[in-house]
Amino acid sequence: MNKTQGYAAGNLALQATARAVATVAIRLGGTACRYSGGALGLIAPGTGEDAVEAMAREISDVLDGRPAVRVLVASWRPGETGEEVIARALSSPSVTTAPAPAPPPPV
């Protein structure tokens, strides 16, 4: 997005995505965080696989396609390190929100 629409648009998109992640995190008693660059995370203790997938869908629904995001999910399993959970999330199928169509140009 930064290359096509500029850094200001990229910053606004990152902020909107962070708000969506934070909203879901707060509701679940979790914590939203920035993993790196444009990657955000949500840590929700005691959350199982089904709930994690529901969170991903909820984040996608809140964003409603703007900006387009890819949501990766994994829940912590006993004995796993944080690095292992992240690696599993990175290799998991993702929930992708497609960008909403652009409004028509003014007439």
A tleap script that builds the chain and sets N, CA, C and O, in Angstrom:
source leaprc.protein.ff14SB
mol = sequence {
  NMET ASN LYS THR GLN GLY TYR ALA ALA GLY
  ASN LEU ALA LEU GLN ALA THR ALA ARG ALA
  VAL ALA THR VAL ALA ILE ARG LEU GLY GLY
  THR ALA CYS ARG TYR SER GLY GLY ALA LEU
  GLY LEU ILE ALA PRO GLY THR GLY GLU ASP
  ALA VAL GLU ALA MET ALA ARG GLU ILE SER
  ASP VAL LEU ASP GLY ARG PRO ALA VAL ARG
  VAL LEU VAL ALA SER TRP ARG PRO GLY GLU
  THR GLY GLU GLU VAL ILE ALA ARG ALA LEU
  SER SER PRO SER VAL THR THR ALA PRO ALA
  PRO ALA PRO PRO PRO PRO CVAL
}
set mol.1.N position { 0.821 -1.181 0.000 }
set mol.1.CA position { 0.000 0.000 0.000 }
set mol.1.C position { 0.869 1.250 0.000 }
set mol.1.O position { 0.552 2.226 -0.681 }
set mol.2.N position { 1.967 1.227 0.763 }
set mol.2.CA position { 2.840 2.400 0.799 }
set mol.2.C position { 3.318 2.779 -0.593 }
set mol.2.O position { 3.385 3.963 -0.923 }
set mol.3.N position { 3.653 1.784 -1.419 }
set mol.3.CA position { 4.175 2.058 -2.759 }
set mol.3.C position { 3.105 2.588 -3.699 }
set mol.3.O position { 3.388 3.428 -4.553 }
set mol.4.N position { 1.885 2.107 -3.548 }
set mol.4.CA position { 0.838 2.503 -4.489 }
set mol.4.C position { 0.030 3.704 -4.032 }
set mol.4.O position { -0.416 4.500 -4.858 }
set mol.5.N position { -0.169 3.849 -2.703 }
set mol.5.CA position { -1.033 4.928 -2.215 }
set mol.5.C position { -0.317 5.904 -1.293 }
set mol.5.O position { -0.907 6.894 -0.859 }
set mol.6.N position { 0.948 5.634 -0.989 }
set mol.6.CA position { 1.716 6.548 -0.148 }
set mol.6.C position { 1.763 6.112 1.307 }
set mol.6.O position { 0.941 5.323 1.773 }
set mol.7.N position { 2.755 6.655 2.012 }
set mol.7.CA position { 2.972 6.270 3.408 }
set mol.7.C position { 1.845 6.724 4.328 }
set mol.7.O position { 1.526 6.036 5.297 }
set mol.8.N position { 1.245 7.862 4.042 }
set mol.8.CA position { 0.145 8.340 4.887 }
set mol.8.C position { -1.019 7.352 4.836 }
set mol.8.O position { -1.617 7.040 5.866 }
set mol.9.N position { -1.339 6.862 3.643 }
set mol.9.CA position { -2.419 5.875 3.510 }
set mol.9.C position { -2.042 4.579 4.208 }
set mol.9.O position { -2.886 3.951 4.846 }
set mol.10.N position { -0.779 4.172 4.095 }
set mol.10.CA position { -0.321 2.962 4.774 }
set mol.10.C position { -0.422 3.086 6.281 }
set mol.10.O position { -0.826 2.142 6.960 }
set mol.11.N position { -0.054 4.253 6.809 }
set mol.11.CA position { -0.161 4.487 8.248 }
set mol.11.C position { -1.611 4.435 8.711 }
set mol.11.O position { -1.912 3.854 9.753 }
set mol.12.N position { -2.511 5.043 7.938 }
set mol.12.CA position { -3.936 5.011 8.297 }
set mol.12.C position { -4.473 3.590 8.269 }
set mol.12.O position { -5.261 3.208 9.133 }
set mol.13.N position { -4.055 2.803 7.284 }
set mol.13.CA position { -4.505 1.415 7.195 }
set mol.13.C position { -3.986 0.605 8.373 }
set mol.13.O position { -4.718 -0.209 8.935 }
set mol.14.N position { -2.733 0.820 8.752 }
set mol.14.CA position { -2.161 0.116 9.899 }
set mol.14.C position { -2.895 0.497 11.178 }
set mol.14.O position { -3.152 -0.361 12.022 }
set mol.15.N position { -3.234 1.771 11.332 }
set mol.15.CA position { -3.972 2.215 12.515 }
set mol.15.C position { -5.362 1.594 12.571 }
set mol.15.O position { -5.811 1.174 13.638 }
set mol.16.N position { -6.051 1.532 11.428 }
set mol.16.CA position { -7.388 0.932 11.390 }
set mol.16.C position { -7.324 -0.547 11.749 }
set mol.16.O position { -8.176 -1.056 12.478 }
set mol.17.N position { -6.312 -1.229 11.232 }
set mol.17.CA position { -6.146 -2.646 11.528 }
set mol.17.C position { -5.814 -2.844 13.007 }
set mol.17.O position { -6.337 -3.757 13.646 }
set mol.18.N position { -4.952 -1.995 13.547 }
set mol.18.CA position { -4.596 -2.082 14.971 }
set mol.18.C position { -5.814 -1.868 15.854 }
set mol.18.O position { -5.972 -2.549 16.868 }
set mol.19.N position { -6.682 -0.926 15.481 }
set mol.19.CA position { -7.908 -0.704 16.265 }
set mol.19.C position { -8.806 -1.942 16.241 }
set mol.19.O position { -9.384 -2.311 17.263 }
set mol.20.N position { -8.924 -2.582 15.074 }
set mol.20.CA position { -9.758 -3.787 14.975 }
set mol.20.C position { -9.193 -4.906 15.846 }
set mol.20.O position { -9.939 -5.582 16.554 }
set mol.21.N position { -7.881 -5.100 15.793 }
set mol.21.CA position { -7.246 -6.146 16.602 }
set mol.21.C position { -7.402 -5.816 18.083 }
set mol.21.O position { -7.708 -6.701 18.882 }
set mol.22.N position { -7.195 -4.550 18.458 }
set mol.22.CA position { -7.317 -4.145 19.858 }
set mol.22.C position { -8.743 -4.328 20.372 }
set mol.22.O position { -8.941 -4.736 21.517 }
set mol.23.N position { -9.733 -4.031 19.539 }
set mol.23.CA position { -11.134 -4.191 19.934 }
set mol.23.C position { -11.438 -5.647 20.284 }
set mol.23.O position { -12.070 -5.933 21.301 }
set mol.24.N position { -10.985 -6.553 19.435 }
set mol.24.CA position { -11.203 -7.977 19.689 }
set mol.24.C position { -10.407 -8.418 20.916 }
set mol.24.O position { -10.908 -9.183 21.740 }
set mol.25.N position { -9.180 -7.940 21.036 }
set mol.25.CA position { -8.331 -8.311 22.179 }
set mol.25.C position { -8.964 -7.887 23.500 }
set mol.25.O position { -9.011 -8.672 24.447 }
set mol.26.N position { -9.446 -6.661 23.566 }
set mol.26.CA position { -10.057 -6.152 24.795 }
set mol.26.C position { -11.274 -6.989 25.168 }
set mol.26.O position { -11.459 -7.341 26.333 }
set mol.27.N position { -12.099 -7.304 24.182 }
set mol.27.CA position { -13.301 -8.090 24.453 }
set mol.27.C position { -12.965 -9.461 25.029 }
set mol.27.O position { -13.723 -10.008 25.830 }
set mol.28.N position { -11.817 -10.016 24.615 }
set mol.28.CA position { -11.426 -11.352 25.054 }
set mol.28.C position { -10.492 -11.344 26.254 }
set mol.28.O position { -10.080 -12.405 26.724 }
set mol.29.N position { -10.157 -10.172 26.752 }
set mol.29.CA position { -9.210 -10.096 27.842 }
set mol.29.C position { -7.795 -10.388 27.385 }
set mol.29.O position { -6.952 -10.815 28.173 }
set mol.30.N position { -7.539 -10.156 26.106 }
set mol.30.CA position { -6.220 -10.408 25.540 }
set mol.30.C position { -5.437 -9.124 25.359 }
set mol.30.O position { -5.813 -8.068 25.869 }
set mol.31.N position { -4.344 -9.233 24.623 }
set mol.31.CA position { -3.455 -8.100 24.384 }
set mol.31.C position { -3.137 -8.018 22.902 }
set mol.31.O position { -2.734 -9.005 22.288 }
set mol.32.N position { -3.319 -6.840 22.335 }
set mol.32.CA position { -2.917 -6.591 20.947 }
set mol.32.C position { -1.475 -6.119 20.958 }
set mol.32.O position { -1.064 -5.402 21.870 }
set mol.33.N position { -0.704 -6.513 19.956 }
set mol.33.CA position { 0.699 -6.094 19.892 }
set mol.33.C position { 1.133 -5.988 18.437 }
set mol.33.O position { 0.479 -6.503 17.531 }
set mol.34.N position { 2.250 -5.309 18.244 }
set mol.34.CA position { 2.841 -5.206 16.912 }
set mol.34.C position { 3.979 -6.205 16.860 }
set mol.34.O position { 4.896 -6.156 17.680 }
set mol.35.N position { 3.920 -7.112 15.899 }
set mol.35.CA position { 4.939 -8.148 15.773 }
set mol.35.C position { 6.146 -7.620 15.023 }
set mol.35.O position { 7.282 -7.788 15.467 }
set mol.36.N position { 5.904 -6.983 13.892 }
set mol.36.CA position { 6.967 -6.335 13.120 }
set mol.36.C position { 6.326 -5.588 11.964 }
set mol.36.O position { 5.295 -6.008 11.439 }
set mol.37.N position { 6.930 -4.492 11.572 }
set mol.37.CA position { 6.433 -3.746 10.417 }
set mol.37.C position { 4.927 -3.629 10.411 }
set mol.37.O position { 4.338 -2.990 11.283 }
set mol.38.N position { 4.309 -4.246 9.430 }
set mol.38.CA position { 2.859 -4.218 9.310 }
set mol.38.C position { 2.184 -5.426 9.915 }
set mol.38.O position { 1.000 -5.657 9.672 }
set mol.39.N position { 2.914 -6.206 10.702 }
set mol.39.CA position { 2.342 -7.423 11.302 }
set mol.39.C position { 1.909 -7.150 12.734 }
set mol.39.O position { 2.701 -6.699 13.562 }
set mol.40.N position { 0.643 -7.428 13.014 }
set mol.40.CA position { 0.085 -7.243 14.345 }
set mol.40.C position { -0.247 -8.602 14.941 }
set mol.40.O position { -0.447 -9.577 14.216 }
set mol.41.N position { -0.304 -8.658 16.240 }
set mol.41.CA position { -0.641 -9.915 16.907 }
set mol.41.C position { -1.705 -9.700 17.964 }
set mol.41.O position { -1.959 -8.577 18.401 }
set mol.42.N position { -2.314 -10.791 18.359 }
set mol.42.CA position { -3.297 -10.766 19.432 }
set mol.42.C position { -2.991 -11.958 20.323 }
set mol.42.O position { -3.020 -13.104 19.874 }
set mol.43.N position { -2.701 -11.686 21.572 }
set mol.43.CA position { -2.420 -12.749 22.531 }
set mol.43.C position { -3.639 -12.867 23.425 }
set mol.43.O position { -4.001 -11.916 24.118 }
set mol.44.N position { -4.275 -14.033 23.413 }
set mol.44.CA position { -5.486 -14.256 24.200 }
set mol.44.C position { -5.320 -15.557 24.988 }
set mol.44.O position { -5.609 -16.637 24.474 }
set mol.45.N position { -4.856 -15.451 26.229 }
set mol.45.CA position { -4.623 -16.649 27.045 }
set mol.45.C position { -5.877 -17.511 27.188 }
set mol.45.O position { -6.991 -17.003 27.315 }
set mol.46.N position { -5.668 -18.807 27.163 }
set mol.46.CA position { -6.769 -19.748 27.372 }
set mol.46.C position { -7.733 -19.852 26.211 }
set mol.46.O position { -8.865 -20.306 26.384 }
set mol.47.N position { -7.306 -19.443 25.038 }
set mol.47.CA position { -8.179 -19.458 23.864 }
set mol.47.C position { -7.831 -20.650 22.986 }
set mol.47.O position { -6.672 -20.827 22.611 }
set mol.48.N position { -8.820 -21.466 22.656 }
set mol.48.CA position { -8.603 -22.648 21.828 }
set mol.48.C position { -8.660 -22.338 20.345 }
set mol.48.O position { -8.935 -21.211 19.931 }
set mol.49.N position { -8.390 -23.384 19.544 }
set mol.49.CA position { -8.329 -23.234 18.084 }
set mol.49.C position { -9.613 -22.640 17.492 }
set mol.49.O position { -9.545 -21.737 16.659 }
set mol.50.N position { -10.781 -23.138 17.914 }
set mol.50.CA position { -12.038 -22.632 17.355 }
set mol.50.C position { -12.224 -21.149 17.652 }
set mol.50.O position { -12.641 -20.381 16.785 }
set mol.51.N position { -11.908 -20.750 18.893 }
set mol.51.CA position { -12.056 -19.347 19.268 }
set mol.51.C position { -11.067 -18.470 18.512 }
set mol.51.O position { -11.392 -17.339 18.148 }
set mol.52.N position { -9.864 -18.984 18.273 }
set mol.52.CA position { -8.855 -18.225 17.536 }
set mol.52.C position { -9.335 -17.977 16.112 }
set mol.52.O position { -9.196 -16.869 15.593 }
set mol.53.N position { -9.893 -18.993 15.482 }
set mol.53.CA position { -10.409 -18.817 14.118 }
set mol.53.C position { -11.580 -17.846 14.098 }
set mol.53.O position { -11.718 -17.061 13.160 }
set mol.54.N position { -12.426 -17.890 15.123 }
set mol.54.CA position { -13.542 -16.945 15.213 }
set mol.54.C position { -13.025 -15.519 15.377 }
set mol.54.O position { -13.600 -14.581 14.824 }
set mol.55.N position { -11.926 -15.349 16.144 }
set mol.55.CA position { -11.322 -14.022 16.299 }
set mol.55.C position { -10.834 -13.494 14.958 }
set mol.55.O position { -11.026 -12.320 14.643 }
set mol.56.N position { -10.208 -14.352 14.171 }
set mol.56.CA position { -9.716 -13.942 12.856 }
set mol.56.C position { -10.866 -13.472 11.979 }
set mol.56.O position { -10.760 -12.449 11.302 }
set mol.57.N position { -11.957 -14.212 11.993 }
set mol.57.CA position { -13.124 -13.811 11.196 }
set mol.57.C position { -13.703 -12.492 11.709 }
set mol.57.O position { -14.120 -11.643 10.922 }
set mol.58.N position { -13.725 -12.327 13.031 }
set mol.58.CA position { -14.260 -11.097 13.604 }
set mol.58.C position { -13.413 -9.888 13.202 }
set mol.58.O position { -13.950 -8.832 12.868 }
set mol.59.N position { -12.106 -10.046 13.234 }
set mol.59.CA position { -11.222 -8.953 12.809 }
set mol.59.C position { -11.490 -8.617 11.343 }
set mol.59.O position { -11.573 -7.445 10.977 }
set mol.60.N position { -11.622 -9.632 10.517 }
set mol.60.CA position { -11.924 -9.409 9.098 }
set mol.60.C position { -13.255 -8.695 8.927 }
set mol.60.O position { -13.381 -7.794 8.098 }
set mol.61.N position { -14.257 -9.101 9.718 }
set mol.61.CA position { -15.575 -8.471 9.635 }
set mol.61.C position { -15.519 -7.004 10.066 }
set mol.61.O position { -16.134 -6.144 9.435 }
set mol.62.N position { -14.782 -6.722 11.143 }
set mol.62.CA position { -14.671 -5.347 11.625 }
set mol.62.C position { -14.038 -4.467 10.552 }
set mol.62.O position { -14.462 -3.330 10.349 }
set mol.63.N position { -13.024 -4.993 9.866 }
set mol.63.CA position { -12.336 -4.206 8.831 }
set mol.63.C position { -13.166 -4.075 7.564 }
set mol.63.O position { -13.001 -3.112 6.815 }
set mol.64.N position { -14.051 -5.026 7.314 }
set mol.64.CA position { -14.949 -4.987 6.152 }
set mol.64.C position { -14.197 -4.736 4.844 }
set mol.64.O position { -14.659 -3.978 3.991 }
set mol.65.N position { -13.042 -5.374 4.691 }
set mol.65.CA position { -12.326 -5.288 3.429 }
set mol.65.C position { -11.430 -4.079 3.258 }
set mol.65.O position { -10.762 -3.954 2.231 }
set mol.66.N position { -11.397 -3.194 4.225 }
set mol.66.CA position { -10.537 -2.012 4.109 }
set mol.66.C position { -9.708 -1.888 5.352 }
set mol.66.O position { -10.284 -1.686 6.421 }
set mol.67.N position { -8.462 -1.989 5.301 }
set mol.67.CA position { -7.630 -2.392 4.176 }
set mol.67.C position { -7.652 -3.896 4.001 }
set mol.67.O position { -8.139 -4.618 4.870 }
set mol.68.N position { -7.130 -4.371 2.888 }
set mol.68.CA position { -7.016 -5.810 2.671 }
set mol.68.C position { -5.976 -6.343 3.656 }
set mol.68.O position { -4.875 -5.801 3.754 }
set mol.69.N position { -6.321 -7.386 4.373 }
set mol.69.CA position { -5.384 -7.968 5.334 }
set mol.69.C position { -5.398 -9.478 5.217 }
set mol.69.O position { -6.339 -10.079 4.697 }
set mol.70.N position { -4.337 -10.068 5.713 }
set mol.70.CA position { -4.252 -11.517 5.810 }
set mol.70.C position { -4.114 -11.822 7.293 }
set mol.70.O position { -3.173 -11.365 7.941 }
set mol.71.N position { -5.050 -12.594 7.827 }
set mol.71.CA position { -5.064 -12.918 9.248 }
set mol.71.C position { -4.589 -14.350 9.412 }
set mol.71.O position { -5.185 -15.278 8.865 }
set mol.72.N position { -3.510 -14.526 10.168 }
set mol.72.CA position { -2.954 -15.846 10.451 }
set mol.72.C position { -3.304 -16.211 11.882 }
set mol.72.O position { -3.311 -15.349 12.760 }
set mol.73.N position { -3.594 -17.481 12.121 }
set mol.73.CA position { -4.028 -17.874 13.464 }
set mol.73.C position { -3.285 -19.104 13.967 }
set mol.73.O position { -2.874 -19.973 13.198 }
set mol.74.N position { -3.131 -19.143 15.267 }
set mol.74.CA position { -2.620 -20.329 15.964 }
set mol.74.C position { -2.899 -20.124 17.438 }
set mol.74.O position { -2.799 -19.004 17.939 }
set mol.75.N position { -3.241 -21.170 18.126 }
set mol.75.CA position { -3.386 -21.070 19.577 }
set mol.75.C position { -2.220 -21.810 20.220 }
set mol.75.O position { -1.699 -22.783 19.673 }
set mol.76.N position { -1.827 -21.328 21.387 }
set mol.76.CA position { -0.717 -21.930 22.104 }
set mol.76.C position { -1.108 -23.318 22.573 }
set mol.76.O position { -2.214 -23.535 23.069 }
set mol.77.N position { -0.199 -24.241 22.410 }
set mol.77.CA position { -0.385 -25.606 22.896 }
set mol.77.C position { 0.619 -25.858 24.012 }
set mol.77.O position { 1.765 -25.417 23.917 }
set mol.78.N position { 0.212 -26.557 25.068 }
set mol.78.CA position { 1.131 -26.797 26.184 }
set mol.78.C position { 2.478 -27.330 25.700 }
set mol.78.O position { 2.552 -28.242 24.877 }
set mol.79.N position { 3.536 -26.732 26.237 }
set mol.79.CA position { 4.884 -27.146 25.892 }
set mol.79.C position { 5.502 -26.374 24.749 }
set mol.79.O position { 6.703 -26.498 24.511 }
set mol.80.N position { 4.719 -25.575 24.030 }
set mol.80.CA position { 5.253 -24.814 22.897 }
set mol.80.C position { 5.925 -23.526 23.370 }
set mol.80.O position { 5.548 -22.934 24.382 }
set mol.81.N position { 6.915 -23.123 22.614 }
set mol.81.CA position { 7.523 -21.811 22.840 }
set mol.81.C position { 6.753 -20.786 22.014 }
set mol.81.O position { 5.983 -21.138 21.121 }
set mol.82.N position { 6.975 -19.520 22.327 }
set mol.82.CA position { 6.354 -18.465 21.535 }
set mol.82.C position { 6.761 -18.539 20.079 }
set mol.82.O position { 5.942 -18.315 19.187 }
set mol.83.N position { 8.026 -18.854 19.833 }
set mol.83.CA position { 8.518 -18.970 18.457 }
set mol.83.C position { 7.793 -20.084 17.706 }
set mol.83.O position { 7.517 -19.952 16.513 }
set mol.84.N position { 7.487 -21.170 18.393 }
set mol.84.CA position { 6.791 -22.287 17.741 }
set mol.84.C position { 5.355 -21.909 17.388 }
set mol.84.O position { 4.850 -22.289 16.331 }
set mol.85.N position { 4.707 -21.168 18.263 }
set mol.85.CA position { 3.335 -20.721 17.974 }
set mol.85.C position { 3.337 -19.795 16.765 }
set mol.85.O position { 2.502 -19.933 15.871 }
set mol.86.N position { 4.273 -18.854 16.737 }
set mol.86.CA position { 4.356 -17.921 15.606 }
set mol.86.C position { 4.668 -18.663 14.319 }
set mol.86.O position { 4.073 -18.371 13.282 }
set mol.87.N position { 5.589 -19.617 14.365 }
set mol.87.CA position { 5.919 -20.397 13.168 }
set mol.87.C position { 4.693 -21.156 12.665 }
set mol.87.O position { 4.466 -21.240 11.458 }
set mol.88.N position { 3.902 -21.709 13.589 }
set mol.88.CA position { 2.691 -22.430 13.183 }
set mol.88.C position { 1.679 -21.472 12.569 }
set mol.88.O position { 1.017 -21.811 11.588 }
set mol.89.N position { 1.557 -20.284 13.139 }
set mol.89.CA position { 0.637 -19.292 12.573 }
set mol.89.C position { 1.069 -18.911 11.161 }
set mol.89.O position { 0.238 -18.798 10.259 }
set mol.90.N position { 2.376 -18.713 10.974 }
set mol.90.CA position { 2.876 -18.315 9.659 }
set mol.90.C position { 2.677 -19.396 8.607 }
set mol.90.O position { 2.619 -19.098 7.414 }
set mol.91.N position { 2.571 -20.647 9.040 }
set mol.91.CA position { 2.378 -21.729 8.076 }
set mol.91.C position { 0.914 -22.163 7.981 }
set mol.91.O position { 0.592 -23.093 7.241 }
set mol.92.N position { 0.033 -21.503 8.719 }
set mol.92.CA position { -1.382 -21.884 8.720 }
set mol.92.C position { -2.119 -21.250 7.543 }
set mol.92.O position { -1.666 -20.259 6.972 }
set mol.93.N position { -3.270 -21.843 7.189 }
set mol.93.CA position { -4.119 -21.165 6.198 }
set mol.93.C position { -4.539 -19.821 6.786 }
set mol.93.O position { -4.669 -19.688 8.003 }
set mol.94.N position { -4.746 -18.850 5.948 }
set mol.94.CA position { -5.093 -17.530 6.457 }
set mol.94.C position { -6.506 -17.147 6.056 }
set mol.94.O position { -7.077 -17.676 5.102 }
set mol.95.N position { -7.049 -16.208 6.819 }
set mol.95.CA position { -8.314 -15.577 6.482 }
set mol.95.C position { -7.930 -14.266 5.818 }
set mol.95.O position { -7.244 -13.447 6.430 }
set mol.96.N position { -8.353 -14.052 4.588 }
set mol.96.CA position { -7.970 -12.848 3.856 }
set mol.96.C position { -9.195 -11.992 3.616 }
set mol.96.O position { -10.239 -12.485 3.189 }
set mol.97.N position { -9.060 -10.714 3.890 }
set mol.97.CA position { -10.144 -9.791 3.552 }
set mol.97.C position { -9.753 -9.118 2.250 }
set mol.97.O position { -8.675 -8.534 2.140 }
set mol.98.N position { -10.618 -9.201 1.283 }
set mol.98.CA position { -10.349 -8.565 -0.003 }
set mol.98.C position { -10.682 -7.090 0.120 }
set mol.98.O position { -11.590 -6.717 0.862 }
set mol.99.N position { -9.961 -6.254 -0.599 }
set mol.99.CA position { -10.279 -4.836 -0.532 }
set mol.99.C position { -11.667 -4.573 -1.103 }
set mol.99.O position { -12.062 -5.170 -2.104 }
set mol.100.N position { -12.391 -3.682 -0.464 }
set mol.100.CA position { -13.693 -3.309 -0.968 }
set mol.100.C position { -13.502 -2.537 -2.275 }
set mol.100.O position { -12.472 -1.892 -2.467 }
set mol.101.N position { -14.482 -2.599 -3.168 }
set mol.101.CA position { -14.332 -1.876 -4.418 }
set mol.101.C position { -14.197 -0.379 -4.179 }
set mol.101.O position { -14.816 0.164 -3.264 }
set mol.102.N position { -13.409 0.275 -4.979 }
set mol.102.CA position { -13.230 1.714 -4.861 }
set mol.102.C position { -14.526 2.410 -5.284 }
set mol.102.O position { -15.226 1.938 -6.180 }
set mol.103.N position { -14.836 3.529 -4.637 }
set mol.103.CA position { -16.049 4.250 -5.045 }
set mol.103.C position { -15.885 4.796 -6.469 }
set mol.103.O position { -14.767 5.067 -6.905 }
set mol.104.N position { -16.984 4.955 -7.180 }
set mol.104.CA position { -16.874 5.472 -8.546 }
set mol.104.C position { -16.364 6.918 -8.522 }
set mol.104.O position { -16.591 7.645 -7.555 }
set mol.105.N position { -15.676 7.325 -9.587 }
set mol.105.CA position { -15.171 8.698 -9.633 }
set mol.105.C position { -16.339 9.677 -9.703 }
set mol.105.O position { -17.409 9.343 -10.214 }
set mol.106.N position { -16.127 10.890 -9.186 }
set mol.106.CA position { -17.212 11.901 -9.247 }
set mol.106.C position { -17.545 12.224 -10.699 }
set mol.106.O position { -16.691 12.184 -11.584 }
set mol.107.N position { -18.796 12.539 -10.905 }
set mol.107.CA position { -19.264 12.858 -12.251 }
set mol.107.C position { -19.288 14.333 -12.473 }
set mol.107.O position { -19.657 14.788 -13.556 }
savepdb mol mol.pdb
quit
